[in-house]
Amino acid sequence: MKFGILVFPGSNCDQDCFYVIKDVLGKPAKYIWHKDTDLAGLDCIILPGGFSYGDYLRTGAIARFSPVMKSITEFARKGGTVIGICNGFQILLEAGLLPGVMLRNKDLHFICSYVYIKTENNDTRFTGLYNAGQILKIPIAHNEGNYYIDAAGLKELRDNNQIVFRYCSAAGEVDDQSNPNGALDNIAGIVNKKGNVLGMMPHPERSSEKELGSEDGYFIFQSIVKWLKV
Amino acid sequence: MLKAEINITLKRTVADPQGLTIKHALESSGYKELAEVRIGKLVVIRLNLKDKEKAKRQVNEMCKKLLANPIIEDYHFMIKGE
């Protein structure tokens, strides 16, 4: 199976993702410039973190109009596996591939630190190797991670079991104190209704090796490989 | 030439921590009569158009497509002759 990693002007986690896929996971990976539209032969697309288009207007708002995004929308519609990390998540929201929107962090700070997240749904192609409720230590680095959706949207997310990760304490309590950015319902990651598109604010590619302080994020990539079995 | 001035603001139902922080700063500078402070964006677009109705339609489309996110933001605009 082959991974494609999108590169927008201002992406800055693309090389980390490439390294983890190729050298840690041992799978083929390819960069896709945002002006390319050919996704042939790819099984999983990663939208990496960064500051696409300088975060101008709203995070991800300009990137969604890049030529590649039409191909991504079609790829996702056909059931292709897509994962957006941090700025990649923000782009997926703006593109309407995932519901909701990101607001500025409640304390107005850029937050760069390790947090804990709870695996609320391990019955997805992204989380199959985690135990139900497993707590992951994983870093975040963002200014707009304050997830927001209206009440009807939140109900839909809950009813369809689309909330995959929620911020929690080291012991796994999901409460206000363990919510770093004010995200509604402590939401750190969601999937679309079909379950083939994941968006998450924490960075699994920065926590895929013990040497980096945590390898809890690695199993997201391995779960995808196992699920695709290619 | 026509000029469009577009104001984009967070919906009333969405919290505005920036506005709140500025309110606190103004209050600590001695302004005690503030009911609320909300922050928004102003976008100014000059259009090579003479037809105000056409300009209105186009700007409205731009707002919906890109300039505002309807989940959290409202917009209103004025078209002026230059």
Interface residues (C-beta under 8 A of the other chain):
Chain A: L57 R58 A61 I62 F65 E94 G100 V101 L103 R104 N105 K106 D107 L108 Y148 I149 D150 G182
Chain B: T13 V14 A15 P17 Q18 T21 L66 L67 N69 I71 I72
